[in-house]
Amino acid sequence: MNNWISVKDTLPEAEQEVLILTENGVITTAMYEDGTIYTEDSCWNWYDVDFDYDEENNKYIICEGWWENKHYNGG
């Protein structure tokens, strides 16, 4: 059974932890943020990260991208 899904085909749901293969060839866990979730609504604790600011709602939004901080941090 092969459960690998390429991000070229589809992205995971926001905040779903998945396995990734880094450009360095390292396999680790990470999650994708779609740029629509406020920090206060996230299931993760965010600190020391630059956020987008939603002036209309006076809230910070987690920037779109891949996030990993548990096992590997190659930049």
mmCIF file of the N, C-alpha and C atoms, coordinates in Angstrom:
data_MODEL
# 
_entry.id   MODEL 
# 
loop_
_atom_site.group_PDB 
_atom_site.id 
_atom_site.type_symbol 
_atom_site.label_atom_id 
_atom_site.label_alt_id 
_atom_site.label_comp_id 
_atom_site.label_asym_id 
_atom_site.label_entity_id 
_atom_site.label_seq_id 
_atom_site.pdbx_PDB_ins_code 
_atom_site.Cartn_x 
_atom_site.Cartn_y 
_atom_site.Cartn_z 
_atom_site.occupancy 
_atom_site.B_iso_or_equiv 
_atom_site.pdbx_formal_charge 
_atom_site.auth_seq_id 
_atom_site.auth_comp_id 
_atom_site.auth_asym_id 
_atom_site.auth_atom_id 
_atom_site.pdbx_PDB_model_num 
ATOM 1   N N  . MET A 1 1  ? 0.848   -1.174 0.000  1.00 0.00 ? 1  MET A N  1 
ATOM 2   C CA . MET A 1 1  ? 0.000   0.000  0.000  1.00 0.00 ? 1  MET A CA 1 
ATOM 3   C C  . MET A 1 1  ? 0.897   1.241  0.000  1.00 0.00 ? 1  MET A C  1 
ATOM 4   N N  . ASN A 1 2  ? 0.677   2.155  -0.923 1.00 0.00 ? 2  ASN A N  1 
ATOM 5   C CA . ASN A 1 2  ? 1.455   3.364  -1.037 1.00 0.00 ? 2  ASN A CA 1 
ATOM 6   C C  . ASN A 1 2  ? 0.557   4.556  -0.727 1.00 0.00 ? 2  ASN A C  1 
ATOM 7   N N  . ASN A 1 3  ? 0.830   5.246  0.395  1.00 0.00 ? 3  ASN A N  1 
ATOM 8   C CA . ASN A 1 3  ? 0.008   6.387  0.793  1.00 0.00 ? 3  ASN A CA 1 
ATOM 9   C C  . ASN A 1 3  ? 0.679   7.722  0.517  1.00 0.00 ? 3  ASN A C  1 
ATOM 10  N N  . TRP A 1 4  ? 1.823   7.703  -0.198 1.00 0.00 ? 4  TRP A N  1 
ATOM 11  C CA . TRP A 1 4  ? 2.526   8.937  -0.497 1.00 0.00 ? 4  TRP A CA 1 
ATOM 12  C C  . TRP A 1 4  ? 1.717   9.734  -1.504 1.00 0.00 ? 4  TRP A C  1 
ATOM 13  N N  . ILE A 1 5  ? 1.466   10.988 -1.193 1.00 0.00 ? 5  ILE A N  1 
ATOM 14  C CA . ILE A 1 5  ? 0.737   11.877 -2.089 1.00 0.00 ? 5  ILE A CA 1 
ATOM 15  C C  . ILE A 1 5  ? 1.642   13.066 -2.376 1.00 0.00 ? 5  ILE A C  1 
ATOM 16  N N  . SER A 1 6  ? 1.948   13.290 -3.610 1.00 0.00 ? 6  SER A N  1 
ATOM 17  C CA . SER A 1 6  ? 2.806   14.401 -3.989 1.00 0.00 ? 6  SER A CA 1 
ATOM 18  C C  . SER A 1 6  ? 2.070   15.722 -3.807 1.00 0.00 ? 6  SER A C  1 
ATOM 19  N N  . VAL A 1 7  ? 2.782   16.748 -3.329 1.00 0.00 ? 7  VAL A N  1 
ATOM 20  C CA . VAL A 1 7  ? 2.169   18.071 -3.211 1.00 0.00 ? 7  VAL A CA 1 
ATOM 21  C C  . VAL A 1 7  ? 1.889   18.672 -4.583 1.00 0.00 ? 7  VAL A C  1 
ATOM 22  N N  . LYS A 1 8  ? 2.454   18.068 -5.625 1.00 0.00 ? 8  LYS A N  1 
ATOM 23  C CA . LYS A 1 8  ? 2.120   18.496 -6.986 1.00 0.00 ? 8  LYS A CA 1 
ATOM 24  C C  . LYS A 1 8  ? 0.690   18.096 -7.331 1.00 0.00 ? 8  LYS A C  1 
ATOM 25  N N  . ASP A 1 9  ? 0.182   17.040 -6.653 1.00 0.00 ? 9  ASP A N  1 
ATOM 26  C CA . ASP A 1 9  ? -1.178  16.557 -6.887 1.00 0.00 ? 9  ASP A CA 1 
ATOM 27  C C  . ASP A 1 9  ? -2.187  17.271 -5.994 1.00 0.00 ? 9  ASP A C  1 
ATOM 28  N N  . THR A 1 10 ? -1.876  17.387 -4.716 1.00 0.00 ? 10 THR A N  1 
ATOM 29  C CA . THR A 1 10 ? -2.775  18.035 -3.760 1.00 0.00 ? 10 THR A CA 1 
ATOM 30  C C  . THR A 1 10 ? -2.016  18.358 -2.488 1.00 0.00 ? 10 THR A C  1 
ATOM 31  N N  . LEU A 1 11 ? -2.430  19.405 -1.818 1.00 0.00 ? 11 LEU A N  1 
ATOM 32  C CA . LEU A 1 11 ? -1.832  19.772 -0.538 1.00 0.00 ? 11 LEU A CA 1 
ATOM 33  C C  . LEU A 1 11 ? -2.652  19.160 0.593  1.00 0.00 ? 11 LEU A C  1 
ATOM 34  N N  . PRO A 1 12 ? -2.030  18.872 1.724  1.00 0.00 ? 12 PRO A N  1 
ATOM 35  C CA . PRO A 1 12 ? -2.808  18.352 2.858  1.00 0.00 ? 12 PRO A CA 1 
ATOM 36  C C  . PRO A 1 12 ? -3.691  19.449 3.441  1.00 0.00 ? 12 PRO A C  1 
ATOM 37  N N  . GLU A 1 13 ? -4.624  19.056 4.276  1.00 0.00 ? 13 GLU A N  1 
ATOM 38  C CA . GLU A 1 13 ? -5.442  20.040 4.984  1.00 0.00 ? 13 GLU A CA 1 
ATOM 39  C C  . GLU A 1 13 ? -4.529  20.853 5.892  1.00 0.00 ? 13 GLU A C  1 
ATOM 40  N N  . ALA A 1 14 ? -4.898  22.079 6.130  1.00 0.00 ? 14 ALA A N  1 
ATOM 41  C CA . ALA A 1 14 ? -4.114  22.936 7.017  1.00 0.00 ? 14 ALA A CA 1 
ATOM 42  C C  . ALA A 1 14 ? -4.010  22.291 8.397  1.00 0.00 ? 14 ALA A C  1 
ATOM 43  N N  . GLU A 1 15 ? -2.813  22.342 8.971  1.00 0.00 ? 15 GLU A N  1 
ATOM 44  C CA . GLU A 1 15 ? -2.485  21.870 10.306 1.00 0.00 ? 15 GLU A CA 1 
ATOM 45  C C  . GLU A 1 15 ? -2.507  20.350 10.462 1.00 0.00 ? 15 GLU A C  1 
ATOM 46  N N  . GLN A 1 16 ? -2.569  19.630 9.369  1.00 0.00 ? 16 GLN A N  1 
ATOM 47  C CA . GLN A 1 16 ? -2.468  18.173 9.419  1.00 0.00 ? 16 GLN A CA 1 
ATOM 48  C C  . GLN A 1 16 ? -0.991  17.810 9.360  1.00 0.00 ? 16 GLN A C  1 
ATOM 49  N N  . GLU A 1 17 ? -0.510  17.071 10.356 1.00 0.00 ? 17 GLU A N  1 
ATOM 50  C CA . GLU A 1 17 ? 0.889   16.671 10.366 1.00 0.00 ? 17 GLU A CA 1 
ATOM 51  C C  . GLU A 1 17 ? 1.108   15.530 9.378  1.00 0.00 ? 17 GLU A C  1 
ATOM 52  N N  . VAL A 1 18 ? 2.127   15.672 8.545  1.00 0.00 ? 18 VAL A N  1 
ATOM 53  C CA . VAL A 1 18 ? 2.431   14.691 7.504  1.00 0.00 ? 18 VAL A CA 1 
ATOM 54  C C  . VAL A 1 18 ? 3.931   14.440 7.459  1.00 0.00 ? 18 VAL A C  1 
ATOM 55  N N  . LEU A 1 19 ? 4.332   13.413 6.752  1.00 0.00 ? 19 LEU A N  1 
ATOM 56  C CA . LEU A 1 19 ? 5.742   13.171 6.491  1.00 0.00 ? 19 LEU A CA 1 
ATOM 57  C C  . LEU A 1 19 ? 6.152   13.959 5.256  1.00 0.00 ? 19 LEU A C  1 
ATOM 58  N N  . ILE A 1 20 ? 7.346   14.531 5.306  1.00 0.00 ? 20 ILE A N  1 
ATOM 59  C CA . ILE A 1 20 ? 7.865   15.242 4.141  1.00 0.00 ? 20 ILE A CA 1 
ATOM 60  C C  . ILE A 1 20 ? 9.270   14.742 3.833  1.00 0.00 ? 20 ILE A C  1 
ATOM 61  N N  . LEU A 1 21 ? 9.672   14.931 2.610  1.00 0.00 ? 21 LEU A N  1 
ATOM 62  C CA . LEU A 1 21 ? 11.039  14.652 2.175  1.00 0.00 ? 21 LEU A CA 1 
ATOM 63  C C  . LEU A 1 21 ? 11.664  15.999 1.849  1.00 0.00 ? 21 LEU A C  1 
ATOM 64  N N  . THR A 1 22 ? 12.690  16.401 2.607  1.00 0.00 ? 22 THR A N  1 
ATOM 65  C CA . THR A 1 22 ? 13.309  17.703 2.405  1.00 0.00 ? 22 THR A CA 1 
ATOM 66  C C  . THR A 1 22 ? 14.216  17.687 1.184  1.00 0.00 ? 22 THR A C  1 
ATOM 67  N N  . GLU A 1 23 ? 14.625  18.857 0.762  1.00 0.00 ? 23 GLU A N  1 
ATOM 68  C CA . GLU A 1 23 ? 15.540  18.967 -0.369 1.00 0.00 ? 23 GLU A CA 1 
ATOM 69  C C  . GLU A 1 23 ? 16.871  18.282 -0.077 1.00 0.00 ? 23 GLU A C  1 
ATOM 70  N N  . ASN A 1 24 ? 17.212  18.145 1.209  1.00 0.00 ? 24 ASN A N  1 
ATOM 71  C CA . ASN A 1 24 ? 18.455  17.481 1.624  1.00 0.00 ? 24 ASN A CA 1 
ATOM 72  C C  . ASN A 1 24 ? 18.309  15.967 1.677  1.00 0.00 ? 24 ASN A C  1 
ATOM 73  N N  . GLY A 1 25 ? 17.113  15.448 1.386  1.00 0.00 ? 25 GLY A N  1 
ATOM 74  C CA . GLY A 1 25 ? 16.888  14.010 1.423  1.00 0.00 ? 25 GLY A CA 1 
ATOM 75  C C  . GLY A 1 25 ? 16.492  13.477 2.785  1.00 0.00 ? 25 GLY A C  1 
ATOM 76  N N  . VAL A 1 26 ? 16.169  14.364 3.724  1.00 0.00 ? 26 VAL A N  1 
ATOM 77  C CA . VAL A 1 26 ? 15.768  13.963 5.069  1.00 0.00 ? 26 VAL A CA 1 
ATOM 78  C C  . VAL A 1 26 ? 14.245  13.806 5.109  1.00 0.00 ? 26 VAL A C  1 
ATOM 79  N N  . ILE A 1 27 ? 13.770  12.722 5.703  1.00 0.00 ? 27 ILE A N  1 
ATOM 80  C CA . ILE A 1 27 ? 12.336  12.522 5.918  1.00 0.00 ? 27 ILE A CA 1 
ATOM 81  C C  . ILE A 1 27 ? 12.024  12.926 7.343  1.00 0.00 ? 27 ILE A C  1 
ATOM 82  N N  . THR A 1 28 ? 11.037  13.788 7.517  1.00 0.00 ? 28 THR A N  1 
ATOM 83  C CA . THR A 1 28 ? 10.659  14.274 8.841  1.00 0.00 ? 28 THR A CA 1 
ATOM 84  C C  . THR A 1 28 ? 9.172   14.624 8.832  1.00 0.00 ? 28 THR A C  1 
ATOM 85  N N  . THR A 1 29 ? 8.654   15.014 9.976  1.00 0.00 ? 29 THR A N  1 
ATOM 86  C CA . THR A 1 29 ? 7.256   15.439 10.045 1.00 0.00 ? 29 THR A CA 1 
ATOM 87  C C  . THR A 1 29 ? 7.174   16.945 9.875  1.00 0.00 ? 29 THR A C  1 
ATOM 88  N N  . ALA A 1 30 ? 6.095   17.391 9.290  1.00 0.00 ? 30 ALA A N  1 
ATOM 89  C CA . ALA A 1 30 ? 5.844   18.825 9.110  1.00 0.00 ? 30 ALA A CA 1 
ATOM 90  C C  . ALA A 1 30 ? 4.348   19.012 8.907  1.00 0.00 ? 30 ALA A C  1 
ATOM 91  N N  . MET A 1 31 ? 3.943   20.257 8.820  1.00 0.00 ? 31 MET A N  1 
ATOM 92  C CA . MET A 1 31 ? 2.544   20.544 8.511  1.00 0.00 ? 31 MET A CA 1 
ATOM 93  C C  . MET A 1 31 ? 2.489   21.717 7.563  1.00 0.00 ? 31 MET A C  1 
ATOM 94  N N  . TYR A 1 32 ? 1.402   21.785 6.859  1.00 0.00 ? 32 TYR A N  1 
ATOM 95  C CA . TYR A 1 32 ? 1.171   22.852 5.892  1.00 0.00 ? 32 TYR A CA 1 
ATOM 96  C C  . TYR A 1 32 ? 0.175   23.836 6.487  1.00 0.00 ? 32 TYR A C  1 
ATOM 97  N N  . GLU A 1 33 ? 0.462   25.109 6.357  1.00 0.00 ? 33 GLU A N  1 
ATOM 98  C CA . GLU A 1 33 ? -0.489  26.164 6.723  1.00 0.00 ? 33 GLU A CA 1 
ATOM 99  C C  . GLU A 1 33 ? -0.927  26.855 5.442  1.00 0.00 ? 33 GLU A C  1 
ATOM 100 N N  . ASP A 1 34 ? -2.230  27.059 5.309  1.00 0.00 ? 34 ASP A N  1 
ATOM 101 C CA . ASP A 1 34 ? -2.763  27.624 4.065  1.00 0.00 ? 34 ASP A CA 1 
ATOM 102 C C  . ASP A 1 34 ? -2.911  29.142 4.078  1.00 0.00 ? 34 ASP A C  1 
ATOM 103 N N  . GLY A 1 35 ? -2.500  29.795 5.170  1.00 0.00 ? 35 GLY A N  1 
ATOM 104 C CA . GLY A 1 35 ? -2.556  31.249 5.239  1.00 0.00 ? 35 GLY A CA 1 
ATOM 105 C C  . GLY A 1 35 ? -3.902  31.815 5.611  1.00 0.00 ? 35 GLY A C  1 
ATOM 106 N N  . THR A 1 36 ? -4.805  30.968 6.156  1.00 0.00 ? 36 THR A N  1 
ATOM 107 C CA . THR A 1 36 ? -6.145  31.442 6.528  1.00 0.00 ? 36 THR A CA 1 
ATOM 108 C C  . THR A 1 36 ? -6.457  31.269 8.011  1.00 0.00 ? 36 THR A C  1 
ATOM 109 N N  . ILE A 1 37 ? -5.548  30.684 8.772  1.00 0.00 ? 37 ILE A N  1 
ATOM 110 C CA . ILE A 1 37 ? -5.847  30.358 10.179 1.00 0.00 ? 37 ILE A CA 1 
ATOM 111 C C  . ILE A 1 37 ? -5.218  31.395 11.100 1.00 0.00 ? 37 ILE A C  1 
ATOM 112 N N  . TYR A 1 38 ? -6.028  31.904 12.017 1.00 0.00 ? 38 TYR A N  1 
ATOM 113 C CA . TYR A 1 38 ? -5.529  32.838 13.017 1.00 0.00 ? 38 TYR A CA 1 
ATOM 114 C C  . TYR A 1 38 ? -4.731  32.083 14.077 1.00 0.00 ? 38 TYR A C  1 
ATOM 115 N N  . THR A 1 39 ? -3.719  32.745 14.619 1.00 0.00 ? 39 THR A N  1 
ATOM 116 C CA . THR A 1 39 ? -2.873  32.089 15.631 1.00 0.00 ? 39 THR A CA 1 
ATOM 117 C C  . THR A 1 39 ? -3.712  31.588 16.799 1.00 0.00 ? 39 THR A C  1 
ATOM 118 N N  . GLU A 1 40 ? -4.722  32.331 17.194 1.00 0.00 ? 40 GLU A N  1 
ATOM 119 C CA . GLU A 1 40 ? -5.535  31.932 18.352 1.00 0.00 ? 40 GLU A CA 1 
ATOM 120 C C  . GLU A 1 40 ? -6.447  30.734 18.053 1.00 0.00 ? 40 GLU A C  1 
ATOM 121 N N  . ASP A 1 41 ? -6.680  30.424 16.782 1.00 0.00 ? 41 ASP A N  1 
ATOM 122 C CA . ASP A 1 41 ? -7.519  29.288 16.407 1.00 0.00 ? 41 ASP A CA 1 
ATOM 123 C C  . ASP A 1 41 ? -6.701  28.051 16.057 1.00 0.00 ? 41 ASP A C  1 
ATOM 124 N N  . SER A 1 42 ? -5.401  28.180 16.076 1.00 0.00 ? 42 SER A N  1 
ATOM 125 C CA . SER A 1 42 ? -4.524  27.078 15.682 1.00 0.00 ? 42 SER A CA 1 
ATOM 126 C C  . SER A 1 42 ? -4.419  26.033 16.785 1.00 0.00 ? 42 SER A C  1 
ATOM 127 N N  . CYS A 1 43 ? -4.176  24.803 16.371 1.00 0.00 ? 43 CYS A N  1 
ATOM 128 C CA . CYS A 1 43 ? -3.959  23.732 17.342 1.00 0.00 ? 43 CYS A CA 1 
ATOM 129 C C  . CYS A 1 43 ? -2.495  23.686 17.781 1.00 0.00 ? 43 CYS A C  1 
ATOM 130 N N  . TRP A 1 44 ? -1.653  24.557 17.223 1.00 0.00 ? 44 TRP A N  1 
ATOM 131 C CA . TRP A 1 44 ? -0.223  24.605 17.539 1.00 0.00 ? 44 TRP A CA 1 
ATOM 132 C C  . TRP A 1 44 ? 0.094   25.873 18.320 1.00 0.00 ? 44 TRP A C  1 
ATOM 133 N N  . ASN A 1 45 ? 1.156   25.821 19.103 1.00 0.00 ? 45 ASN A N  1 
ATOM 134 C CA . ASN A 1 45 ? 1.635   27.001 19.813 1.00 0.00 ? 45 ASN A CA 1 
ATOM 135 C C  . ASN A 1 45 ? 2.654   27.712 18.928 1.00 0.00 ? 45 ASN A C  1 
ATOM 136 N N  . TRP A 1 46 ? 2.390   28.970 18.637 1.00 0.00 ? 46 TRP A N  1 
ATOM 137 C CA . TRP A 1 46 ? 3.258   29.734 17.743 1.00 0.00 ? 46 TRP A CA 1 
ATOM 138 C C  . TRP A 1 46 ? 3.994   30.797 18.535 1.00 0.00 ? 46 TRP A C  1 
ATOM 139 N N  . TYR A 1 47 ? 5.299   30.859 18.350 1.00 0.00 ? 47 TYR A N  1 
ATOM 140 C CA . TYR A 1 47 ? 6.103   31.889 18.981 1.00 0.00 ? 47 TYR A CA 1 
ATOM 141 C C  . TYR A 1 47 ? 7.323   32.151 18.097 1.00 0.00 ? 47 TYR A C  1 
ATOM 142 N N  . ASP A 1 48 ? 7.868   33.331 18.198 1.00 0.00 ? 48 ASP A N  1 
ATOM 143 C CA . ASP A 1 48 ? 9.069   33.698 17.458 1.00 0.00 ? 48 ASP A CA 1 
ATOM 144 C C  . ASP A 1 48 ? 8.933   33.471 15.950 1.00 0.00 ? 48 ASP A C  1 
ATOM 145 N N  . VAL A 1 49 ? 7.746   33.770 15.414 1.00 0.00 ? 49 VAL A N  1 
ATOM 146 C CA . VAL A 1 49 ? 7.478   33.601 13.991 1.00 0.00 ? 49 VAL A CA 1 
ATOM 147 C C  . VAL A 1 49 ? 6.851   34.903 13.485 1.00 0.00 ? 49 VAL A C  1 
ATOM 148 N N  . ASP A 1 50 ? 7.189   35.288 12.277 1.00 0.00 ? 50 ASP A N  1 
ATOM 149 C CA . ASP A 1 50 ? 6.547   36.461 11.674 1.00 0.00 ? 50 ASP A CA 1 
ATOM 150 C C  . ASP A 1 50 ? 5.169   36.056 11.146 1.00 0.00 ? 50 ASP A C  1 
ATOM 151 N N  . PHE A 1 51 ? 4.169   36.817 11.490 1.00 0.00 ? 51 PHE A N  1 
ATOM 152 C CA . PHE A 1 51 ? 2.796   36.539 11.067 1.00 0.00 ? 51 PHE A CA 1 
ATOM 153 C C  . PHE A 1 51 ? 2.295   37.640 10.155 1.00 0.00 ? 51 PHE A C  1 
ATOM 154 N N  . ASP A 1 52 ? 1.263   37.320 9.390  1.00 0.00 ? 52 ASP A N  1 
ATOM 155 C CA . ASP A 1 52 ? 0.530   38.349 8.666  1.00 0.00 ? 52 ASP A CA 1 
ATOM 156 C C  . ASP A 1 52 ? -0.485  38.935 9.646  1.00 0.00 ? 52 ASP A C  1 
ATOM 157 N N  . TYR A 1 53 ? -0.764  40.222 9.511  1.00 0.00 ? 53 TYR A N  1 
ATOM 158 C CA . TYR A 1 53 ? -1.700  40.868 10.418 1.00 0.00 ? 53 TYR A CA 1 
ATOM 159 C C  . TYR A 1 53 ? -2.970  41.240 9.679  1.00 0.00 ? 53 TYR A C  1 
ATOM 160 N N  . ASP A 1 54 ? -4.108  40.818 10.222 1.00 0.00 ? 54 ASP A N  1 
ATOM 161 C CA . ASP A 1 54 ? -5.420  41.145 9.671  1.00 0.00 ? 54 ASP A CA 1 
ATOM 162 C C  . ASP A 1 54 ? -5.946  42.348 10.444 1.00 0.00 ? 54 ASP A C  1 
ATOM 163 N N  . GLU A 1 55 ? -5.783  43.544 9.874  1.00 0.00 ? 55 GLU A N  1 
ATOM 164 C CA . GLU A 1 55 ? -6.183  44.773 10.564 1.00 0.00 ? 55 GLU A CA 1 
ATOM 165 C C  . GLU A 1 55 ? -7.681  44.828 10.814 1.00 0.00 ? 55 GLU A C  1 
ATOM 166 N N  . GLU A 1 56 ? -8.446  44.332 9.866  1.00 0.00 ? 56 GLU A N  1 
ATOM 167 C CA . GLU A 1 56 ? -9.912  44.394 9.991  1.00 0.00 ? 56 GLU A CA 1 
ATOM 168 C C  . GLU A 1 56 ? -10.400 43.621 11.216 1.00 0.00 ? 56 GLU A C  1 
ATOM 169 N N  . ASN A 1 57 ? -9.792  42.469 11.497 1.00 0.00 ? 57 ASN A N  1 
ATOM 170 C CA . ASN A 1 57 ? -10.218 41.641 12.625 1.00 0.00 ? 57 ASN A CA 1 
ATOM 171 C C  . ASN A 1 57 ? -9.275  41.739 13.823 1.00 0.00 ? 57 ASN A C  1 
ATOM 172 N N  . ASN A 1 58 ? -8.195  42.530 13.697 1.00 0.00 ? 58 ASN A N  1 
ATOM 173 C CA . ASN A 1 58 ? -7.230  42.716 14.776 1.00 0.00 ? 58 ASN A CA 1 
ATOM 174 C C  . ASN A 1 58 ? -6.673  41.376 15.274 1.00 0.00 ? 58 ASN A C  1 
ATOM 175 N N  . LYS A 1 59 ? -6.264  40.524 14.311 1.00 0.00 ? 59 LYS A N  1 
ATOM 176 C CA . LYS A 1 59 ? -5.737  39.204 14.653 1.00 0.00 ? 59 LYS A CA 1 
ATOM 177 C C  . LYS A 1 59 ? -4.541  38.890 13.763 1.00 0.00 ? 59 LYS A C  1 
ATOM 178 N N  . TYR A 1 60 ? -3.706  37.972 14.237 1.00 0.00 ? 60 TYR A N  1 
ATOM 179 C CA . TYR A 1 60 ? -2.557  37.516 13.464 1.00 0.00 ? 60 TYR A CA 1 
ATOM 180 C C  . TYR A 1 60 ? -2.881  36.216 12.738 1.00 0.00 ? 60 TYR A C  1 
ATOM 181 N N  . ILE A 1 61 ? -2.442  36.125 11.485 1.00 0.00 ? 61 ILE A N  1 
ATOM 182 C CA . ILE A 1 61 ? -2.690  34.957 10.650 1.00 0.00 ? 61 ILE A CA 1 
ATOM 183 C C  . ILE A 1 61 ? -1.363  34.229 10.431 1.00 0.00 ? 61 ILE A C  1 
ATOM 184 N N  . ILE A 1 62 ? -1.398  32.910 10.541 1.00 0.00 ? 62 ILE A N  1 
ATOM 185 C CA . ILE A 1 62 ? -0.203  32.116 10.292 1.00 0.00 ? 62 ILE A CA 1 
ATOM 186 C C  . ILE A 1 62 ? 0.071   32.132 8.791  1.00 0.00 ? 62 ILE A C  1 
ATOM 187 N N  . CYS A 1 63 ? 1.294   32.468 8.432  1.00 0.00 ? 63 CYS A N  1 
ATOM 188 C CA . CYS A 1 63 ? 1.664   32.579 7.023  1.00 0.00 ? 63 CYS A CA 1 
ATOM 189 C C  . CYS A 1 63 ? 1.569   31.229 6.314  1.00 0.00 ? 63 CYS A C  1 
ATOM 190 N N  . GLU A 1 64 ? 1.232   31.280 5.045  1.00 0.00 ? 64 GLU A N  1 
ATOM 191 C CA . GLU A 1 64 ? 1.176   30.062 4.239  1.00 0.00 ? 64 GLU A CA 1 
ATOM 192 C C  . GLU A 1 64 ? 2.571   29.470 4.099  1.00 0.00 ? 64 GLU A C  1 
ATOM 193 N N  . GLY A 1 65 ? 2.636   28.158 4.189  1.00 0.00 ? 65 GLY A N  1 
ATOM 194 C CA . GLY A 1 65 ? 3.910   27.478 3.988  1.00 0.00 ? 65 GLY A CA 1 
ATOM 195 C C  . GLY A 1 65 ? 4.004   26.194 4.782  1.00 0.00 ? 65 GLY A C  1 
ATOM 196 N N  . TRP A 1 66 ? 5.177   25.585 4.709  1.00 0.00 ? 66 TRP A N  1 
ATOM 197 C CA . TRP A 1 66 ? 5.453   24.340 5.422  1.00 0.00 ? 66 TRP A CA 1 
ATOM 198 C C  . TRP A 1 66 ? 6.182   24.667 6.707  1.00 0.00 ? 66 TRP A C  1 
ATOM 199 N N  . TRP A 1 67 ? 5.765   24.038 7.796  1.00 0.00 ? 67 TRP A N  1 
ATOM 200 C CA . TRP A 1 67 ? 6.349   24.294 9.107  1.00 0.00 ? 67 TRP A CA 1 
ATOM 201 C C  . TRP A 1 67 ? 6.802   22.983 9.725  1.00 0.00 ? 67 TRP A C  1 
ATOM 202 N N  . GLU A 1 68 ? 7.994   23.010 10.288 1.00 0.00 ? 68 GLU A N  1 
ATOM 203 C CA . GLU A 1 68 ? 8.559   21.834 10.946 1.00 0.00 ? 68 GLU A CA 1 
ATOM 204 C C  . GLU A 1 68 ? 9.465   22.316 12.048 1.00 0.00 ? 68 GLU A C  1 
ATOM 205 N N  . ASN A 1 69 ? 9.310   21.762 13.243 1.00 0.00 ? 69 ASN A N  1 
ATOM 206 C CA . ASN A 1 69 ? 10.214  22.167 14.313 1.00 0.00 ? 69 ASN A CA 1 
ATOM 207 C C  . ASN A 1 69 ? 10.497  21.062 15.323 1.00 0.00 ? 69 ASN A C  1 
ATOM 208 N N  . LYS A 1 70 ? 10.043  19.859 15.084 1.00 0.00 ? 70 LYS A N  1 
ATOM 209 C CA . LYS A 1 70 ? 10.215  18.806 16.084 1.00 0.00 ? 70 LYS A CA 1 
ATOM 210 C C  . LYS A 1 70 ? 11.522  18.070 15.969 1.00 0.00 ? 70 LYS A C  1 
ATOM 211 N N  . HIS A 1 71 ? 11.919  17.703 14.748 1.00 0.00 ? 71 HIS A N  1 
ATOM 212 C CA . HIS A 1 71 ? 13.038  16.782 14.593 1.00 0.00 ? 71 HIS A CA 1 
ATOM 213 C C  . HIS A 1 71 ? 14.192  17.328 13.781 1.00 0.00 ? 71 HIS A C  1 
ATOM 214 N N  . TYR A 1 72 ? 13.921  18.169 12.847 1.00 0.00 ? 72 TYR A N  1 
ATOM 215 C CA . TYR A 1 72 ? 14.919  18.609 11.875 1.00 0.00 ? 72 TYR A CA 1 
ATOM 216 C C  . TYR A 1 72 ? 14.675  20.056 11.535 1.00 0.00 ? 72 TYR A C  1 
ATOM 217 N N  . ASN A 1 73 ? 15.725  20.813 11.457 1.00 0.00 ? 73 ASN A N  1 
ATOM 218 C CA . ASN A 1 73 ? 15.554  22.196 11.035 1.00 0.00 ? 73 ASN A CA 1 
ATOM 219 C C  . ASN A 1 73 ? 16.727  22.570 10.139 1.00 0.00 ? 73 ASN A C  1 
ATOM 220 N N  . GLY A 1 74 ? 16.558  22.372 8.878  1.00 0.00 ? 74 GLY A N  1 
ATOM 221 C CA . GLY A 1 74 ? 17.588  22.698 7.922  1.00 0.00 ? 74 GLY A CA 1 
ATOM 222 C C  . GLY A 1 74 ? 17.400  24.051 7.261  1.00 0.00 ? 74 GLY A C  1 
ATOM 223 N N  . GLY A 1 75 ? 16.549  24.882 7.873  1.00 0.00 ? 75 GLY A N  1 
ATOM 224 C CA . GLY A 1 75 ? 16.313  26.220 7.309  1.00 0.00 ? 75 GLY A CA 1 
ATOM 225 C C  . GLY A 1 75 ? 15.249  26.122 6.295  1.00 0.00 ? 75 GLY A C  1 
# 
